[in-house]
């Protein structure tokens, strides 16, 4: 019994490590944008493109990484991904110009996509349909609180050692992650894992994406992740530039949000385990309430008016992302890698595309965040009306 618990704890540690790579690469160097722009004689909008290209390759790369994980196994794909990620981070550290930085970031995204898709495939391999939602909630908790903590670390590294140190830190993290994965992770790919056709044959995804239940729950993941993304990318500017707050103020509010995200991610899985169907409904309701509050408080230009709805949303995120992703993956036990790739594509590339489109509405940051939350209203309605969707 103790041996089994030890194995599960080790596996959870590996899973947590694998899902950190992507959010870390997005958020740690955000405070360094002005410095990078100045050094490369580029605009901040150009520097923001280094995030966009990373997220694009993370999303699209999963269409290849997922089938590879089903064909060759989780471990070789994870090791390859971590290696590419580390080498690309070191390339960004050495980048002599903006074009080189963009190339390094695109390559880094290809590495990160492998770690992301493998993590979710392992969850389906080891924990099955019953516990997948619970475990994915833990992992999404990590994904949610890394954006809150990474910019604080990145700000310190930038001030103390310069912006390049952010990328050297990522390279070192990848090296540590590589050794841990090599030594601790044992292959979990099922012997009857289904794989057929050519790696680049995208038709393999059609039976999955055309399944109504999978599409419904993966779209919930997409919209929910878009709300997280728009908050993470725009809230720092709103708190510091628009509201005139200090870096200390920014650190305080993001730390509070991180703490709540961590608490929610460890409490909510217990509820998901007991009441999986009710958990998703409760999560969506909390996110819709957060959106309504965000719009109601949008005229109050205070940090509390922005952050209070996000504190409520922290619990909604913990309930919704894990429940929906787990429900979608439960339908494809023999194609967990491929199904995870599709969810990852929608969460990363789909969410970033949705944020990109809505930014043309020229709304203030609180209103835009609220709009993304309220996009979940149709899904909430359908979930309550049609029991088979939960």
TIMAR-51393 format. One record per residue (C-alpha): x, y, z; residue in one letter. Coordinates in steps of 0.25 Angstrom, whole numbers, padded with zeros to 4 digits, always signed. Layout:
% TIMAR-51393
XYZa
...
% end
This chain:
% TIMAR-51393
+0000+0000+0000x
+0011+0010+0004x
+0019+0006-0009x
+0007+0009-0017x
+0005+0023-0010x
+0019+0026-0012x
+0018+0023-0027x
+0006+0032-0028x
+0013+0043-0021x
+0025+0042-0030x
+0016+0042-0042x
+0009+0054-0037x
+0022+0061-0035x
+0026+0057-0050x
+0013+0062-0055x
+0014+0076-0047x
+0028+0077-0053x
+0024+0075-0067x
+0012+0085-0067x
+0021+0096-0062x
+0030+0098-0074x
+0019+0105-0083x
+0014+0115-0073x
+0028+0118-0068x
+0033+0121-0082x
+0021+0131-0084x
+0021+0138-0071x
+0035+0139-0065x
+0040+0150-0074x
+0028+0159-0075x
+0034+0169-0066x
+0046+0170-0075x
+0039+0174-0087x
+0043+0189-0086x
+0057+0185-0084x
+0057+0175-0096x
+0050+0185-0105x
+0061+0196-0102x
+0073+0187-0104x
+0067+0182-0118x
+0062+0195-0122x
+0048+0189-0123x
+0034+0193-0119x
+0027+0186-0107x
+0017+0181-0117x
+0028+0174-0124x
+0033+0168-0112x
+0019+0163-0108x
+0020+0155-0121x
+0031+0146-0115x
+0019+0141-0106x
+0010+0140-0118x
+0020+0131-0126x
+0022+0123-0114x
+0008+0120-0111x
+0005+0117-0126x
+0016+0106-0127x
+0012+0100-0113x
-0003+0099-0119x
+0001+0094-0133x
+0012+0085-0128x
+0003+0077-0120x
-0004+0072-0133x
+0010+0064-0135x
+0014+0062-0121x
+0001+0055-0117x
+0001+0044-0128x
+0016+0042-0125x
+0013+0040-0111x
+0003+0029-0115x
+0013+0023-0124x
+0026+0023-0117x
+0022+0025-0103x
+0021+0037-0093x
+0035+0037-0088x
+0043+0038-0101x
+0034+0050-0105x
+0035+0056-0091x
+0051+0055-0091x
+0051+0061-0106x
+0042+0072-0102x
+0050+0076-0089x
+0063+0076-0097x
+0058+0085-0108x
+0052+0094-0098x
+0065+0095-0091x
+0074+0097-0103x
+0064+0108-0108x
+0064+0115-0095x
+0079+0116-0096x
+0078+0121-0110x
+0069+0132-0105x
+0079+0135-0094x
+0090+0137-0105x
+0081+0144-0115x
+0089+0155-0122x
+0076+0161-0128x
+0061+0161-0128x
+0060+0151-0140x
+0068+0141-0133x
+0060+0143-0120x
+0047+0140-0128x
+0053+0128-0134x
+0058+0123-0121x
+0044+0125-0115x
+0037+0117-0126x
+0046+0106-0124x
+0044+0106-0109x
+0029+0105-0111x
+0031+0092-0119x
+0038+0087-0107x
+0028+0092-0097x
+0016+0086-0105x
+0022+0072-0103x
+0023+0073-0088x
+0009+0078-0087x
+0002+0067-0096x
+0010+0056-0089x
+0006+0061-0075x
-0009+0060-0079x
-0007+0047-0086x
+0000+0041-0074x
-0012+0045-0065x
-0022+0037-0074x
-0012+0025-0074x
-0010+0024-0059x
-0023+0030-0053x
-0034+0026-0063x
-0047+0033-0065x
-0051+0033-0050x
-0040+0041-0045x
-0035+0049-0057x
-0043+0061-0054x
-0038+0061-0039x
-0023+0060-0044x
-0024+0070-0055x
-0030+0080-0045x
-0017+0079-0037x
-0009+0081-0050x
-0017+0093-0055x
-0015+0099-0041x
-0001+0099-0044x
-0003+0105-0058x
-0012+0116-0051x
-0002+0120-0040x
+0011+0120-0048x
+0006+0132-0056x
+0004+0139-0042x
+0018+0135-0037x
+0027+0135-0049x
+0026+0150-0052x
+0031+0153-0038x
+0043+0144-0040x
+0045+0150-0053x
+0045+0164-0048x
+0056+0160-0038x
+0065+0153-0048x
+0063+0165-0058x
+0067+0175-0047x
+0078+0167-0041x
+0085+0161-0053x
+0078+0166-0066x
+0067+0161-0075x
+0075+0149-0081x
+0076+0143-0067x
+0061+0139-0069x
+0065+0130-0080x
+0077+0124-0074x
+0068+0121-0062x
+0058+0113-0072x
+0070+0106-0078x
+0075+0102-0064x
+0061+0097-0060x
+0060+0089-0073x
+0073+0082-0069x
+0068+0079-0055x
+0055+0074-0061x
+0062+0065-0071x
+0070+0058-0061x
+0057+0056-0052x
+0049+0051-0064x
+0060+0041-0068x
+0062+0036-0054x
+0048+0036-0048x
+0038+0034-0059x
+0034+0020-0064x
+0026+0018-0076x
+0011+0018-0075x
+0006+0017-0089x
-0004+0005-0090x
+0000-0007-0098x
-0013-0006-0106x
-0011+0009-0109x
-0017+0012-0123x
-0008+0018-0133x
-0010+0017-0148x
-0006+0025-0161x
+0005+0036-0163x
+0009+0046-0152x
+0005+0058-0161x
-0009+0052-0164x
-0018+0061-0157x
-0030+0053-0161x
-0027+0044-0148x
-0033+0056-0140x
-0046+0056-0147x
-0053+0045-0140x
-0049+0052-0127x
-0053+0066-0130x
-0066+0062-0136x
-0070+0055-0123x
-0080+0065-0118x
-0077+0062-0103x
-0062+0064-0106x
-0064+0077-0114x
-0074+0083-0103x
-0064+0080-0091x
-0051+0085-0099x
-0058+0098-0103x
-0061+0100-0088x
-0046+0098-0086x
-0043+0108-0097x
-0052+0119-0092x
-0048+0117-0078x
-0033+0118-0082x
-0036+0130-0090x
-0041+0137-0077x
-0028+0133-0070x
-0019+0138-0081x
-0026+0152-0083x
-0024+0154-0068x
-0010+0150-0067x
-0005+0158-0079x
-0013+0171-0077x
-0015+0172-0062x
+0000+0175-0059x
-0001+0187-0068x
-0015+0191-0062x
-0010+0191-0048x
+0003+0198-0050x
+0001+0207-0062x
-0014+0210-0062x
-0016+0211-0047x
-0002+0216-0044x
+0001+0205-0034x
+0016+0201-0030x
+0023+0188-0033x
+0020+0185-0018x
+0005+0187-0020x
+0006+0177-0032x
+0014+0167-0025x
+0004+0167-0013x
-0009+0165-0022x
-0002+0154-0030x
+0003+0147-0018x
-0011+0147-0012x
-0017+0142-0025x
-0006+0131-0025x
-0009+0127-0011x
-0024+0126-0014x
-0021+0118-0027x
-0012+0108-0019x
-0023+0106-0008x
-0034+0104-0018x
-0026+0094-0026x
-0024+0085-0014x
-0038+0087-0008x
-0047+0086-0020x
-0042+0072-0025x
-0048+0066-0012x
-0061+0072-0017x
-0059+0067-0031x
-0056+0053-0026x
-0069+0053-0018x
-0078+0061-0028x
-0072+0061-0042x
-0085+0066-0049x
-0088+0076-0039x
-0074+0081-0038x
-0074+0086-0053x
-0087+0093-0051x
-0082+0100-0038x
-0069+0104-0045x
-0077+0110-0057x
-0086+0118-0048x
-0075+0123-0040x
-0068+0128-0053x
-0081+0134-0058x
-0083+0141-0045x
-0068+0146-0045x
-0071+0152-0059x
-0083+0159-0055x
-0076+0165-0043x
-0064+0169-0052x
-0074+0177-0061x
-0081+0183-0049x
-0068+0188-0042x
-0062+0192-0056x
-0064+0207-0053x
-0057+0207-0040x
-0042+0209-0043x
-0037+0201-0031x
-0028+0189-0030x
-0038+0182-0021x
-0049+0184-0032x
-0041+0176-0041x
-0036+0166-0032x
-0048+0162-0024x
-0055+0155-0035x
-0042+0148-0039x
-0042+0143-0025x
-0056+0136-0027x
-0051+0132-0041x
-0039+0124-0035x
-0049+0114-0029x
-0057+0114-0042x
-0044+0111-0050x
-0041+0099-0041x
-0054+0093-0042x
-0056+0095-0057x
-0043+0092-0064x
-0041+0079-0057x
-0055+0074-0058x
-0056+0078-0073x
-0043+0073-0078x
-0045+0060-0070x
-0058+0058-0076x
-0053+0060-0090x
-0041+0050-0088x
-0050+0040-0082x
-0056+0036-0096x
-0042+0032-0102x
-0034+0023-0093x
-0027+0017-0104x
-0024+0030-0111x
-0020+0039-0099x
-0008+0045-0105x
-0016+0050-0118x
-0028+0054-0110x
-0019+0062-0100x
-0012+0069-0112x
-0026+0074-0117x
-0029+0079-0103x
-0016+0086-0102x
-0017+0092-0116x
-0031+0098-0112x
-0026+0103-0098x
-0013+0109-0103x
-0015+0114-0118x
-0030+0114-0117x
-0030+0123-0105x
-0019+0132-0110x
-0027+0134-0123x
-0039+0137-0116x
-0032+0148-0107x
-0025+0154-0119x
-0039+0155-0126x
-0046+0161-0114x
-0035+0172-0112x
-0040+0179-0125x
-0052+0182-0117x
-0044+0193-0110x
-0050+0190-0096x
-0043+0193-0083x
-0036+0182-0076x
-0047+0179-0066x
-0058+0179-0076x
-0050+0170-0085x
-0048+0160-0074x
-0063+0161-0071x
-0067+0158-0085x
-0058+0145-0086x
-0064+0140-0073x
-0078+0143-0078x
-0075+0135-0091x
-0077+0123-0082x
-0092+0126-0080x
-0097+0117-0092x
-0089+0106-0087x
-0095+0107-0073x
-0109+0108-0079x
-0106+0095-0088x
-0100+0088-0076x
-0112+0090-0067x
-0122+0087-0078x
-0116+0074-0083x
-0111+0065-0073x
-0104+0056-0082x
-0093+0067-0085x
-0088+0066-0070x
% end
